[in-house]
Amino acid sequence: MDKLLPGITQLNTDLAERIRDGTFETLLILDIDQFHQPNTEHGPETGDRVLALVERVVKEGSWDGYRMGGNQFALIGSEAQINEGKVRSALALLSERCAGVRVTLSAGGVRGLGDDLGNSPETVTIIYAAASDALVMAKQQGRDRVLWLPDEEGDSADVTAATARLYRELARVNAAKARKAEFESRIDGLTGLFNRRGFDDIFSRLVEGSQRGKRALCLIFIDSDSLKRINDIHGHEAGDRFIIDLSSILRGVVRGMDFIFRWGGDEFIVLLEGADTGKARALADRIKAAVEERTEGTVSIGIYMGIPENIEDPVNSADRALYKAKRSGGNRVEIASA
């Protein structure tokens, strides 16, 4: 009788051991695309044969393979051992020859984190959760897709946010010291938002994606009308609290899929993908109203909308619109002219 693949308990044990020994390189979670179709169209016996074929492919590799339950499997190994293209090709060949149906796999994985991941038990959970997130995003893109994290060249807000979340969680448990320092260099110490360096990295990728996909980007430039007055009257500690309040308001009003940056001082930038001018204006109005309602200050806001030709033009255009709002008395929203 064939030996059964180990399950998630053994995967967690093996993953923890590799992390502790500094030998972890790659985790890949596999999911059979639209597995209900073989069962529905050809009967449950065909579905069972498909599962058996996937298990056979997983067993025969040089990696360590696991059955996660349902129609999900996982692989742990070196980057050289885990070649997702070979896995998917072998399965496609076997499935059509042995089961008479075409089977494809989508996958999400984690690799390239280095060998200094510390020894916190939470690290196993963080890496597994990141691979699961990558699998979900891969399946959202369609059948037969693979997505790896960290993906520092990702051109979607979701992938970039997942990469940032992975680094942030590893940093939180004092793991991956080099990555921790790299990530923290992009974070503002007072507010916890991305700083200007983080803006440069993320915005450059979003601009490239906007140009390739012909998708408009929105940049909302926000500047306080009140910080100098608050500092003069109440002192710089009150000014810092005001800046923290602004960052909290932005987190509460802006969608989780969009990006918030502290540009410097009391200036902030919000980046949106897939929004039109009306939605951007509505968001800016909500920000302005929330600041006026919840703090003793106000903000002025400038909006850029379009497909950028370069990185500088959107910032400059939104800044000019912001200046116009301030010249008109502040506590206003202005949209940059095309």
C-alpha positions as CSV (number, residue, x, y, z in Angstrom):
1,M,0.0,0.0,0.0
2,D,1.3,3.4,-0.9
3,K,2.4,5.6,1.9
4,L,0.1,8.5,2.4
5,L,1.4,12.1,2.2
6,P,1.9,13.8,5.5
7,G,-0.6,16.6,6.4
8,I,-0.4,20.1,7.7
9,T,0.8,19.1,11.2
10,Q,3.9,17.6,9.7
11,L,4.3,20.5,7.4
12,N,4.4,22.9,10.3
13,T,6.9,20.7,12.1
14,D,9.2,20.5,9.1
15,L,8.8,24.2,8.3
16,A,9.7,25.2,11.8
17,E,12.8,22.9,11.7
18,R,14.1,24.4,8.5
19,I,13.5,27.9,9.7
20,R,15.3,27.1,13.0
21,D,18.2,25.5,11.1
22,G,18.5,28.3,8.6
23,T,17.8,25.9,5.7
24,F,14.3,27.2,4.7
25,E,14.1,28.4,1.0
26,T,10.7,27.8,-0.5
27,L,7.1,26.9,0.4
28,L,4.6,26.5,-2.4
29,I,0.9,25.7,-1.8
30,L,-0.9,24.1,-4.8
31,D,-4.7,24.1,-5.5
32,I,-6.5,22.2,-8.3
33,D,-8.3,24.7,-10.5
34,Q,-12.1,24.3,-10.6
35,F,-11.9,20.8,-9.0
36,H,-15.7,20.6,-9.0
37,Q,-15.8,20.2,-12.8
38,P,-14.4,16.6,-13.0
39,N,-16.8,15.5,-10.2
40,T,-19.8,17.2,-11.8
41,E,-19.1,16.3,-15.5
42,H,-17.5,12.9,-15.1
43,G,-18.5,11.6,-11.7
44,P,-16.7,11.4,-8.3
45,E,-14.5,8.5,-9.4
46,T,-12.8,10.9,-11.9
47,G,-12.3,13.4,-9.1
48,D,-10.7,10.7,-7.0
49,R,-8.4,9.8,-9.9
50,V,-7.4,13.4,-10.3
51,L,-6.5,13.7,-6.6
52,A,-4.5,10.5,-6.8
53,L,-2.6,11.9,-9.9
54,V,-1.8,15.1,-8.1
55,E,-0.6,13.2,-5.0
56,R,1.6,11.0,-7.3
57,V,3.2,14.0,-8.8
58,V,3.8,15.6,-5.4
59,K,5.3,12.3,-4.1
60,E,7.7,11.8,-6.9
61,G,9.6,15.1,-6.7
62,S,12.8,15.8,-4.9
63,W,11.0,18.1,-2.5
64,D,9.0,17.3,0.6
65,G,5.3,17.0,-0.3
66,Y,2.2,17.3,1.9
67,R,-1.6,16.8,1.5
68,M,-3.3,19.9,3.1
69,G,-6.9,18.6,2.8
70,G,-9.5,19.0,0.1
71,N,-7.8,19.7,-3.2
72,Q,-4.7,21.5,-1.8
73,F,-1.1,20.2,-1.6
74,A,2.1,21.8,-0.5
75,L,5.8,21.5,-1.2
76,I,8.9,22.5,0.8
77,G,12.3,22.4,-0.7
78,S,15.1,24.5,-2.3
79,E,14.4,26.9,-5.0
80,A,16.3,24.6,-7.4
81,Q,14.1,21.6,-6.4
82,I,10.7,23.4,-6.6
83,N,10.1,24.3,-10.2
84,E,6.3,25.0,-10.4
85,G,6.4,24.7,-14.2
86,K,7.6,21.1,-14.1
87,V,5.0,20.2,-11.5
88,R,2.2,21.7,-13.6
89,S,3.5,20.1,-16.8
90,A,3.8,16.7,-15.3
91,L,0.3,16.9,-13.9
92,A,-1.2,18.0,-17.3
93,L,0.5,15.1,-19.0
94,L,-0.7,12.5,-16.4
95,S,-4.2,13.8,-16.1
96,E,-5.0,13.7,-19.8
97,R,-3.4,10.3,-20.2
98,C,-4.8,8.6,-17.1
99,A,-8.0,10.4,-16.2
100,G,-9.1,11.7,-19.6
101,V,-9.5,15.3,-18.3
102,R,-7.3,18.3,-18.4
103,V,-6.2,19.4,-14.9
104,T,-4.4,22.6,-14.1
105,L,-3.0,23.9,-10.8
106,S,-2.7,27.4,-9.4
107,A,-0.1,28.1,-6.7
108,G,1.1,30.6,-4.2
109,G,4.5,30.6,-2.5
110,V,7.1,32.2,-0.4
111,R,10.8,32.3,-1.3
112,G,13.9,34.4,-1.1
113,L,13.7,35.5,2.5
114,G,17.3,34.6,3.4
115,D,18.5,32.3,6.1
116,D,18.2,34.5,9.2
117,L,14.6,34.1,10.1
118,G,15.0,33.8,13.8
119,N,13.3,31.0,15.9
120,S,10.0,32.5,16.8
121,P,7.1,30.0,16.4
122,E,5.1,32.8,14.8
123,T,7.4,32.7,11.8
124,V,5.8,29.5,10.6
125,T,2.4,31.0,10.8
126,I,3.5,34.2,9.0
127,I,5.1,32.3,6.1
128,Y,2.2,29.9,5.7
129,A,-0.3,32.8,5.7
130,A,1.7,34.7,3.1
131,A,1.8,31.6,0.8
132,S,-2.0,31.2,1.3
133,D,-2.5,34.9,0.4
134,A,-0.4,34.5,-2.7
135,L,-2.5,31.4,-3.7
136,V,-5.7,33.4,-3.3
137,M,-4.4,36.2,-5.5
138,A,-3.1,33.7,-8.1
139,K,-6.5,32.1,-8.4
140,Q,-8.2,35.5,-8.7
141,Q,-6.1,36.0,-11.9
142,G,-7.5,32.9,-13.5
143,R,-6.5,29.2,-14.0
144,D,-3.0,27.9,-14.1
145,R,-1.3,30.8,-12.3
146,V,1.5,31.0,-9.9
147,L,2.3,34.0,-7.6
148,W,5.4,34.3,-5.4
149,L,6.0,36.5,-2.4
150,P,7.8,38.7,-1.7
151,D,7.2,40.3,-5.1
152,E,9.0,43.6,-5.1
153,E,8.2,44.2,-8.8
154,G,4.5,43.7,-8.3
155,D,2.4,46.2,-10.3
156,S,-0.9,45.7,-8.3
157,A,-1.8,47.3,-5.0
158,D,-2.8,43.9,-3.6
159,V,0.5,42.2,-4.4
160,T,2.6,45.1,-3.1
161,A,0.5,45.3,0.1
162,A,0.9,41.5,0.6
163,T,4.7,41.9,0.3
164,A,4.7,44.8,2.7
165,R,2.6,42.8,5.1
166,L,5.0,39.8,5.0
167,Y,8.0,42.0,5.7
168,R,6.1,43.9,8.5
169,E,5.1,40.6,10.2
170,L,8.6,39.2,10.0
171,A,9.9,42.4,11.5
172,R,7.4,42.3,14.3
173,V,8.8,38.9,15.5
174,N,12.4,40.1,15.1
175,A,13.1,38.0,12.1
176,A,15.0,38.5,8.9
177,K,17.2,41.3,10.3
178,A,18.3,42.6,6.9
179,R,14.8,42.6,5.5
180,K,13.6,44.2,8.7
181,A,16.0,47.1,8.3
182,E,15.2,47.4,4.6
183,F,11.4,47.6,5.3
184,E,11.7,49.9,8.3
185,S,13.7,52.4,6.1
186,R,10.5,52.9,4.2
187,I,8.3,53.5,7.3
188,D,7.7,56.8,9.1
189,G,8.6,56.5,12.7
190,L,5.9,58.8,14.1
191,T,2.9,57.5,12.2
192,G,3.8,54.0,11.0
193,L,2.8,55.0,7.4
194,F,5.1,54.6,4.4
195,N,7.6,57.5,4.1
196,R,8.9,59.3,1.1
197,R,11.3,56.5,0.3
198,G,8.4,54.0,0.4
199,F,6.5,56.4,-1.8
200,D,9.3,56.4,-4.4
201,D,9.4,52.6,-4.5
202,I,5.7,52.0,-4.7
203,F,4.7,54.9,-6.9
204,S,7.3,54.0,-9.5
205,R,5.8,50.5,-9.8
206,L,2.3,51.8,-10.0
207,V,3.3,54.3,-12.7
208,E,4.8,51.5,-14.8
209,G,1.6,49.4,-14.3
210,S,-0.6,52.4,-15.2
211,Q,1.4,53.0,-18.4
212,R,1.3,49.4,-19.4
213,G,-2.4,48.8,-18.7
214,K,-3.5,52.3,-19.7
215,R,-5.2,52.7,-16.2
216,A,-5.5,56.0,-14.6
217,L,-3.9,56.7,-11.2
218,C,-5.1,59.2,-8.7
219,L,-2.7,61.1,-6.3
220,I,-4.3,63.0,-3.5
221,F,-1.9,65.5,-1.8
222,I,-2.9,66.6,1.7
223,D,-1.4,69.4,3.7
224,S,-2.5,70.8,7.1
225,D,-3.6,74.4,7.4
226,S,-3.2,74.3,11.2
227,L,0.1,72.7,12.3
228,K,2.0,76.0,12.8
229,R,-0.8,77.4,14.9
230,I,-1.1,74.3,17.0
231,N,2.7,74.2,17.6
232,D,2.7,77.9,18.5
233,I,-0.2,77.7,21.0
234,H,0.2,74.2,22.5
235,G,3.8,73.2,21.7
236,H,5.4,70.6,19.5
237,E,4.1,67.6,21.4
238,A,0.6,68.7,20.5
239,G,1.7,69.1,16.9
240,D,3.0,65.6,16.9
241,R,-0.3,64.3,18.3
242,F,-2.1,66.3,15.6
243,I,0.0,64.6,12.9
244,I,-0.7,61.2,14.5
245,D,-4.4,62.0,14.5
246,L,-4.3,62.9,10.8
247,S,-2.7,59.5,10.0
248,S,-5.3,57.7,12.0
249,I,-8.1,59.6,10.2
250,L,-6.6,58.7,6.8
251,R,-6.4,55.0,7.8
252,G,-10.0,55.1,8.8
253,V,-11.3,56.8,5.7
254,V,-9.0,55.4,2.9
255,R,-9.7,51.9,1.5
256,G,-7.3,49.1,2.7
257,M,-6.2,48.4,-0.9
258,D,-5.0,52.0,-1.4
259,F,-1.7,53.5,-0.2
260,I,-1.1,56.2,2.4
261,F,2.2,58.0,2.8
262,R,3.6,60.7,5.1
263,W,5.3,62.9,2.6
264,G,7.0,65.0,5.3
265,G,6.0,67.4,8.1
266,D,2.2,67.7,8.0
267,E,2.0,66.6,4.3
268,F,0.4,63.3,3.3
269,I,-0.2,61.5,0.0
270,V,-2.9,58.9,-0.9
271,L,-2.6,56.8,-4.0
272,L,-5.6,55.1,-5.6
273,E,-5.8,52.7,-8.5
274,G,-9.0,52.2,-10.5
275,A,-10.7,55.4,-9.3
276,D,-12.3,58.1,-11.4
277,T,-12.3,61.8,-10.6
278,G,-15.7,61.7,-8.9
279,K,-14.7,59.0,-6.5
280,A,-11.4,60.7,-5.8
281,R,-13.2,64.0,-5.1
282,A,-15.6,62.2,-2.8
283,L,-12.8,60.6,-0.9
284,A,-11.0,64.0,-0.5
285,D,-14.2,65.6,0.7
286,R,-14.6,62.8,3.3
287,I,-11.0,63.3,4.5
288,K,-11.4,67.1,4.8
289,A,-14.7,66.7,6.7
290,A,-13.3,64.1,9.1
291,V,-10.2,66.2,9.9
292,E,-12.4,69.3,10.6
293,E,-14.8,67.2,12.7
294,R,-12.3,65.2,14.8
295,T,-9.4,67.7,15.3
296,E,-8.9,71.3,16.0
297,G,-7.4,71.8,12.5
298,T,-8.2,71.7,8.8
299,V,-6.5,70.5,5.7
300,S,-6.2,71.6,2.1
301,I,-6.1,69.0,-0.7
302,G,-5.0,68.8,-4.3
303,I,-5.9,66.0,-6.7
304,Y,-4.1,64.6,-9.7
305,M,-5.8,62.1,-12.0
306,G,-4.4,60.5,-15.1
307,I,-1.9,58.2,-16.7
308,P,1.5,59.6,-15.7
309,E,4.3,60.1,-18.2
310,N,6.8,60.1,-15.3
311,I,7.0,60.0,-11.5
312,E,7.4,63.8,-11.0
313,D,4.4,65.2,-12.9
314,P,1.6,63.8,-10.7
315,V,3.2,65.1,-7.5
316,N,3.9,68.6,-9.1
317,S,0.3,68.8,-10.5
318,A,-1.3,67.8,-7.2
319,D,1.0,70.2,-5.4
320,R,-0.1,73.1,-7.6
321,A,-3.8,72.2,-7.0
322,L,-3.0,72.1,-3.3
323,Y,-1.4,75.6,-3.4
324,K,-4.5,76.9,-5.2
325,A,-6.7,75.5,-2.4
326,K,-4.5,77.2,0.2
327,R,-4.5,80.6,-1.6
328,S,-8.3,80.3,-1.7
329,G,-8.5,80.3,2.1
330,G,-7.7,76.6,2.9
331,N,-9.9,73.8,4.0
332,R,-10.7,73.2,0.4
333,V,-10.3,70.5,-2.3
334,E,-8.9,71.5,-5.8
335,I,-8.5,69.2,-8.8
336,A,-5.4,69.7,-11.0
337,S,-6.2,70.8,-14.6
338,A,-5.5,68.3,-17.3
